[in-house]
Amino acid sequence: MARPTRVLWFPVTLALACDPGMDPPDEDPVDEVEVRDCSTETRADTYVLGMRKSGASLGVSIIEATPAPPSRGDNLWRVRVQGADGTGQAATVEVDPFMPDHNHGSSIRAHVTADEVVGEYRIEPVNLFMPGLWEITLDLTLEDGTADAVVFRFCVDP
């Protein structure tokens, strides 16, 4: 008759964990990146419907935002791309939400749809999935190949 196999487990302690020369770990470790209270965030733009940000040769105005101001979760934006003279410009628009304090973006890609009015675009979802400062870069390319970018910065509360 075969004997049952026994597995014996022994606790193992790493020598480094018991080294008396090592500094003890911090009792209250603090992450390098803290979630800031948006009321004290100085790098964010103040949201106002119609706000405009400028690049080197183009500007972008937010003509609709749901919710307003932008908040945590999925946001819908309608924007107007304008030349220096204020006229609407047909462009390819790519959206890149990024959290500079955490060094990551959003895994959900925004879809850009041209509206009937030249230079107006619907962007959804602008996914701001966690609280903190977000930089939303709109990369713009005109039909003649001219490229530009504008950056909106919004702080999202928990």
GROMACS elastic network, one bead per residue, 0.5 to 0.9 nm:
[ bonds ]
;  ai    aj funct       b0    kb
    2     5     6  0.88996   500
   13    16     6  0.84600   500
   13    17     6  0.71155   500
   13    18     6  0.78957   500
   14    17     6  0.54589   500
   14    18     6  0.71140   500
   15    18     6  0.54337   500
   15    19     6  0.62301   500
   16    19     6  0.50916   500
   16    20     6  0.87728   500
   16    22     6  0.79055   500
   17    20     6  0.86171   500
   17    22     6  0.82060   500
   18    21     6  0.87144   500
   18    22     6  0.81154   500
   19    22     6  0.56544   500
   19    23     6  0.89734   500
   20    23     6  0.80166   500
   22    25     6  0.89665   500
   23    26     6  0.88163   500
   24    27     6  0.83426   500
   25    28     6  0.86849   500
   25    29     6  0.81468   500
   26    29     6  0.54228   500
   26    30     6  0.87790   500
   30    33     6  0.82362   500
   30    34     6  0.80772   500
   31    34     6  0.62972   500
   33    36     6  0.88148   500
   33   101     6  0.62538   500
   33   102     6  0.67133   500
   34   101     6  0.83050   500
   34   132     6  0.86381   500
   35    38     6  0.88614   500
   35   101     6  0.88753   500
   35   131     6  0.67843   500
   35   132     6  0.56439   500
   35   133     6  0.85839   500
   35   157     6  0.89345   500
   35   158     6  0.88131   500
   36    39     6  0.84225   500
   36    40     6  0.73230   500
   36    41     6  0.67199   500
   36   131     6  0.81483   500
   36   132     6  0.60260   500
   36   133     6  0.79649   500
   36   155     6  0.85972   500
   36   157     6  0.84028   500
   37    40     6  0.56801   500
   37    41     6  0.65509   500
   37   131     6  0.89765   500
   37   132     6  0.77542   500
   37   155     6  0.85363   500
   37   156     6  0.88345   500
   37   157     6  0.69669   500
   37   158     6  0.87881   500
   38    42     6  0.83599   500
   38    44     6  0.83571   500
   38   131     6  0.88458   500
   38   132     6  0.72446   500
   38   133     6  0.80178   500
   38   154     6  0.89159   500
   38   155     6  0.56087   500
   38   156     6  0.67410   500
   38   157     6  0.60615   500
   39    42     6  0.83675   500
   39   155     6  0.88354   500
   39   157     6  0.89659   500
   41    44     6  0.62663   500
   41   132     6  0.88555   500
   41   133     6  0.79166   500
   41   155     6  0.71427   500
   42    45     6  0.82779   500
   43   133     6  0.79405   500
   43   153     6  0.72567   500
   43   154     6  0.83038   500
   43   155     6  0.84332   500
   44    47     6  0.88705   500
   44   133     6  0.68851   500
   44   134     6  0.81724   500
   44   135     6  0.85432   500
   44   152     6  0.81332   500
   44   155     6  0.58003   500
   45    48     6  0.89862   500
   45   152     6  0.68539   500
   45   153     6  0.52753   500
   45   154     6  0.57105   500
   45   155     6  0.80494   500
   46    51     6  0.88211   500
   46    69     6  0.87457   500
   46   153     6  0.84975   500
   46   154     6  0.74715   500
   47    50     6  0.88528   500
   47    51     6  0.70000   500
   47    68     6  0.79033   500
   47    69     6  0.58160   500
   47    70     6  0.78877   500
   47   154     6  0.76033   500
   48    51     6  0.53715   500
   48    62     6  0.84417   500
   48    68     6  0.85761   500
   48    69     6  0.76381   500
   49    61     6  0.84113   500
   49    62     6  0.62807   500
   49    63     6  0.61170   500
   49    64     6  0.66657   500
   49    65     6  0.75657   500
   49    68     6  0.80869   500
   49    69     6  0.84002   500
   50    61     6  0.55010   500
   50    62     6  0.50495   500
   50    64     6  0.76085   500
   50    79     6  0.87569   500
   51    60     6  0.82313   500
   51    61     6  0.53699   500
   51    62     6  0.57459   500
   51    63     6  0.77949   500
   52    59     6  0.65358   500
   52    60     6  0.54118   500
   52    62     6  0.66526   500
   52   152     6  0.89751   500
   53    58     6  0.87464   500
   53    59     6  0.56073   500
   53    60     6  0.55030   500
   53    61     6  0.65504   500
   53    62     6  0.88862   500
   53   150     6  0.61058   500
   53   151     6  0.69662   500
   53   152     6  0.70187   500
   54    57     6  0.74164   500
   54    58     6  0.59575   500
   54    60     6  0.64318   500
   54    61     6  0.88205   500
   54   149     6  0.80293   500
   54   150     6  0.58348   500
   54   151     6  0.82133   500
   55    58     6  0.53349   500
   55    59     6  0.58706   500
   55    60     6  0.83405   500
   55   148     6  0.60267   500
   55   149     6  0.54435   500
   55   150     6  0.50281   500
   55   151     6  0.81896   500
   56    59     6  0.82911   500
   56   148     6  0.63834   500
   56   149     6  0.76924   500
   56   150     6  0.85835   500
   57    82     6  0.89426   500
   57    83     6  0.66505   500
   57    84     6  0.62975   500
   57   146     6  0.89097   500
   57   147     6  0.87425   500
   57   148     6  0.68652   500
   57   149     6  0.89976   500
   58    81     6  0.69413   500
   58    82     6  0.57076   500
   58    84     6  0.61404   500
   58    86     6  0.89602   500
   58    89     6  0.85623   500
   58   140     6  0.83203   500
   58   147     6  0.89381   500
   58   148     6  0.66565   500
   58   149     6  0.78028   500
   58   150     6  0.81155   500
   59    80     6  0.81463   500
   59    81     6  0.58582   500
   59    82     6  0.51504   500
   59    83     6  0.63777   500
   59    84     6  0.72688   500
   59    86     6  0.82176   500
   59   148     6  0.89898   500
   59   149     6  0.85215   500
   59   150     6  0.71208   500
   60    79     6  0.64556   500
   60    80     6  0.54903   500
   60    82     6  0.61227   500
   60    83     6  0.89219   500
   60   138     6  0.84976   500
   60   150     6  0.70530   500
   61    78     6  0.85497   500
   61    79     6  0.54605   500
   61    80     6  0.51903   500
   61    81     6  0.67725   500
   61    82     6  0.79656   500
   62    65     6  0.70142   500
   62    77     6  0.68588   500
   62    78     6  0.60186   500
   62    80     6  0.65861   500
   63    77     6  0.75943   500
   63    78     6  0.54962   500
   63    79     6  0.53296   500
   63    80     6  0.67706   500
   63   120     6  0.87926   500
   64    67     6  0.89776   500
   64    68     6  0.81558   500
   64    76     6  0.78915   500
   64    77     6  0.55490   500
   64    79     6  0.69572   500
   64   122     6  0.89711   500
   65    68     6  0.52447   500
   65    69     6  0.69542   500
   65    70     6  0.68228   500
   65    75     6  0.70850   500
   65    76     6  0.56844   500
   65    78     6  0.65024   500
   65    79     6  0.87932   500
   66    69     6  0.75423   500
   66    70     6  0.70052   500
   66    71     6  0.88008   500
   66    74     6  0.88066   500
   66    75     6  0.57045   500
   66    76     6  0.51496   500
   66    77     6  0.65591   500
   67    70     6  0.55847   500
   67    71     6  0.66088   500
   67    74     6  0.86744   500
   67    75     6  0.61948   500
   67    76     6  0.72697   500
   67    77     6  0.88006   500
   68    71     6  0.73530   500
   68    75     6  0.86805   500
   69   154     6  0.85838   500
   70    73     6  0.88741   500
   70    74     6  0.88500   500
   70    75     6  0.64272   500
   70    76     6  0.86037   500
   70    77     6  0.89004   500
   70   126     6  0.89407   500
   70   128     6  0.84024   500
   70   154     6  0.71715   500
   70   155     6  0.83826   500
   70   156     6  0.73012   500
   71    74     6  0.78743   500
   71    75     6  0.71179   500
   71   128     6  0.69869   500
   71   129     6  0.87984   500
   71   131     6  0.85158   500
   71   154     6  0.84604   500
   71   155     6  0.80171   500
   71   156     6  0.53037   500
   71   157     6  0.71048   500
   71   158     6  0.88559   500
   72    75     6  0.79845   500
   72   127     6  0.76292   500
   72   128     6  0.51826   500
   72   129     6  0.54863   500
   72   130     6  0.60595   500
   72   131     6  0.65181   500
   72   156     6  0.57827   500
   72   157     6  0.69965   500
   72   158     6  0.71290   500
   73   125     6  0.86518   500
   73   126     6  0.80474   500
   73   127     6  0.55079   500
   73   128     6  0.51093   500
   73   130     6  0.74353   500
   74   124     6  0.75415   500
   74   125     6  0.51336   500
   74   126     6  0.55756   500
   74   128     6  0.63893   500
   74   129     6  0.74322   500
   75   123     6  0.84325   500
   75   124     6  0.64660   500
   75   125     6  0.53176   500
   75   127     6  0.61736   500
   75   128     6  0.75831   500
   76   122     6  0.73633   500
   76   123     6  0.58531   500
   76   125     6  0.55701   500
   76   126     6  0.61856   500
   76   127     6  0.88941   500
   77   121     6  0.81588   500
   77   122     6  0.58728   500
   77   123     6  0.51054   500
   77   124     6  0.65693   500
   77   125     6  0.80706   500
   77   126     6  0.74541   500
   78   115     6  0.88413   500
   78   120     6  0.69425   500
   78   121     6  0.55170   500
   78   123     6  0.61104   500
   78   124     6  0.87893   500
   79   119     6  0.80996   500
   79   120     6  0.55842   500
   79   121     6  0.53458   500
   79   122     6  0.65917   500
   79   123     6  0.77664   500
   80    88     6  0.66556   500
   80    89     6  0.80932   500
   80   118     6  0.84988   500
   80   119     6  0.53904   500
   80   121     6  0.64412   500
   81    86     6  0.86694   500
   81    87     6  0.81579   500
   81    88     6  0.56353   500
   81    89     6  0.55193   500
   81    90     6  0.74449   500
   81    91     6  0.75865   500
   81   118     6  0.86505   500
   81   120     6  0.63700   500
   81   121     6  0.80441   500
   81   140     6  0.84668   500
   82    85     6  0.74933   500
   82    86     6  0.51399   500
   82    87     6  0.52114   500
   82    89     6  0.53214   500
   82    90     6  0.87208   500
   82   119     6  0.67455   500
   83    86     6  0.52501   500
   83    87     6  0.55726   500
   83    88     6  0.65527   500
   83    89     6  0.62710   500
   84    87     6  0.76119   500
   86    89     6  0.89094   500
   87   118     6  0.88124   500
   87   119     6  0.80418   500
   88   117     6  0.80414   500
   88   118     6  0.55574   500
   88   120     6  0.71789   500
   89   118     6  0.62209   500
   89   120     6  0.81240   500
   89   142     6  0.73991   500
   90   114     6  0.85453   500
   90   118     6  0.58128   500
   90   120     6  0.80061   500
   90   141     6  0.86369   500
   90   142     6  0.63088   500
   90   143     6  0.70832   500
   91   114     6  0.89904   500
   91   119     6  0.69647   500
   91   140     6  0.60783   500
   91   141     6  0.52530   500
   91   143     6  0.62917   500
   92   112     6  0.86465   500
   92   139     6  0.79449   500
   92   140     6  0.56649   500
   92   141     6  0.50570   500
   92   142     6  0.64121   500
   92   143     6  0.78397   500
   93   112     6  0.67435   500
   93   113     6  0.89498   500
   93   121     6  0.82846   500
   93   138     6  0.63244   500
   93   139     6  0.56802   500
   93   141     6  0.67478   500
   93   142     6  0.89870   500
   94   110     6  0.80763   500
   94   111     6  0.83346   500
   94   112     6  0.73049   500
   94   137     6  0.80786   500
   94   138     6  0.56239   500
   94   139     6  0.50690   500
   94   140     6  0.66733   500
   94   141     6  0.87808   500
   95   109     6  0.78086   500
   95   110     6  0.63127   500
   95   111     6  0.81607   500
   95   112     6  0.80583   500
   95   123     6  0.81764   500
   95   126     6  0.80154   500
   95   136     6  0.68668   500
   95   137     6  0.58466   500
   95   139     6  0.64641   500
   96   105     6  0.72794   500
   96   106     6  0.79647   500
   96   109     6  0.80729   500
   96   110     6  0.80855   500
   96   126     6  0.87603   500
   96   135     6  0.80252   500
   96   136     6  0.56082   500
   96   137     6  0.50858   500
   96   138     6  0.64953   500
   96   139     6  0.79029   500
   97   104     6  0.86849   500
   97   105     6  0.55167   500
   97   106     6  0.61106   500
   97   109     6  0.89166   500
   97   110     6  0.89264   500
   97   126     6  0.73003   500
   97   127     6  0.74716   500
   97   128     6  0.73706   500
   97   134     6  0.65134   500
   97   135     6  0.57483   500
   97   137     6  0.63020   500
   97   138     6  0.87323   500
   98   102     6  0.85715   500
   98   103     6  0.72454   500
   98   104     6  0.57391   500
   98   106     6  0.67333   500
   98   128     6  0.87364   500
   98   133     6  0.85481   500
   98   134     6  0.55612   500
   98   135     6  0.51522   500
   98   136     6  0.62049   500
   98   137     6  0.79009   500
   99   102     6  0.54859   500
   99   103     6  0.57012   500
   99   104     6  0.55092   500
   99   105     6  0.58979   500
   99   106     6  0.84949   500
   99   132     6  0.74703   500
   99   133     6  0.59909   500
   99   135     6  0.61598   500
   99   136     6  0.87130   500
  100   104     6  0.70012   500
  100   105     6  0.85462   500
  100   133     6  0.72665   500
  100   134     6  0.70436   500
  100   135     6  0.71903   500
  101   104     6  0.82995   500
  101   132     6  0.80950   500
  101   133     6  0.73083   500
  101   134     6  0.87114   500
  102   105     6  0.85858   500
  105   108     6  0.88906   500
  105   128     6  0.88359   500
  105   134     6  0.86748   500
  106   109     6  0.72175   500
  106   126     6  0.87776   500
  106   127     6  0.64711   500
  106   128     6  0.70304   500
  106   129     6  0.73165   500
  107   127     6  0.83754   500
  108   125     6  0.77445   500
  108   126     6  0.80991   500
  108   127     6  0.63738   500
  109   124     6  0.85138   500
  109   125     6  0.74077   500
  109   126     6  0.77475   500
  109   127     6  0.78327   500
  110   123     6  0.62606   500
  110   124     6  0.51501   500
  110   126     6  0.55627   500
  110   127     6  0.74048   500
  111   122     6  0.79953   500
  111   123     6  0.56139   500
  111   124     6  0.53534   500
  111   125     6  0.67771   500
  111   126     6  0.84782   500
  112   121     6  0.64380   500
  112   122     6  0.56553   500
  112   124     6  0.67371   500
  113   120     6  0.87033   500
  113   121     6  0.54942   500
  113   122     6  0.51130   500
  113   123     6  0.65371   500
  113   124     6  0.86373   500
  114   117     6  0.79660   500
  114   118     6  0.78768   500
  114   119     6  0.75399   500
  114   120     6  0.61064   500
  114   122     6  0.63330   500
  114   123     6  0.89203   500
  115   118     6  0.71660   500
  115   119     6  0.77711   500
  115   120     6  0.53766   500
  115   121     6  0.52634   500
  115   122     6  0.66721   500
  116   119     6  0.86986   500
  116   120     6  0.74273   500
  116   121     6  0.87067   500
  117   120     6  0.56483   500
  117   121     6  0.84791   500
  118   121     6  0.85914   500
  123   126     6  0.68030   500
  124   127     6  0.80234   500
  125   128     6  0.89098   500
  126   136     6  0.84857   500
  127   130     6  0.89895   500
  128   131     6  0.77185   500
  128   134     6  0.73119   500
  128   156     6  0.76250   500
  129   156     6  0.89937   500
  130   156     6  0.73313   500
  130   157     6  0.82307   500
  130   158     6  0.70769   500
  131   134     6  0.85484   500
  131   155     6  0.72751   500
  131   157     6  0.50467   500
  132   154     6  0.82723   500
  132   155     6  0.52914   500
  132   156     6  0.51363   500
  132   157     6  0.64861   500
  132   158     6  0.78816   500
  133   153     6  0.69095   500
  133   154     6  0.57950   500
  133   156     6  0.63023   500
  133   157     6  0.89473   500
  134   152     6  0.81387   500
  134   153     6  0.56205   500
  134   154     6  0.53878   500
  134   155     6  0.60217   500
  134   156     6  0.74129   500
  135   151     6  0.62924   500
  135   152     6  0.57220   500
  135   154     6  0.66493   500
  135   155     6  0.87661   500
  136   150     6  0.83021   500
  136   151     6  0.55329   500
  136   152     6  0.51562   500
  136   153     6  0.62588   500
  136   154     6  0.80317   500
  137   149     6  0.66828   500
  137   150     6  0.57159   500
  137   152     6  0.64510   500
  137   153     6  0.86515   500
  138   148     6  0.84974   500
  138   149     6  0.55265   500
  138   150     6  0.54225   500
  138   151     6  0.63481   500
  138   152     6  0.82708   500
  139   147     6  0.74371   500
  139   148     6  0.61241   500
  139   150     6  0.68336   500
  139   151     6  0.87953   500
  140   146     6  0.81226   500
  140   147     6  0.55734   500
  140   148     6  0.51486   500
  140   149     6  0.56006   500
  140   150     6  0.81139   500
  141   144     6  0.80370   500
  141   145     6  0.59093   500
  141   146     6  0.55807   500
  141   148     6  0.64999   500
  141   149     6  0.85763   500
  142   145     6  0.53022   500
  142   146     6  0.51925   500
  142   147     6  0.64508   500
  142   148     6  0.86072   500
  143   146     6  0.73223   500
  144   147     6  0.89807   500
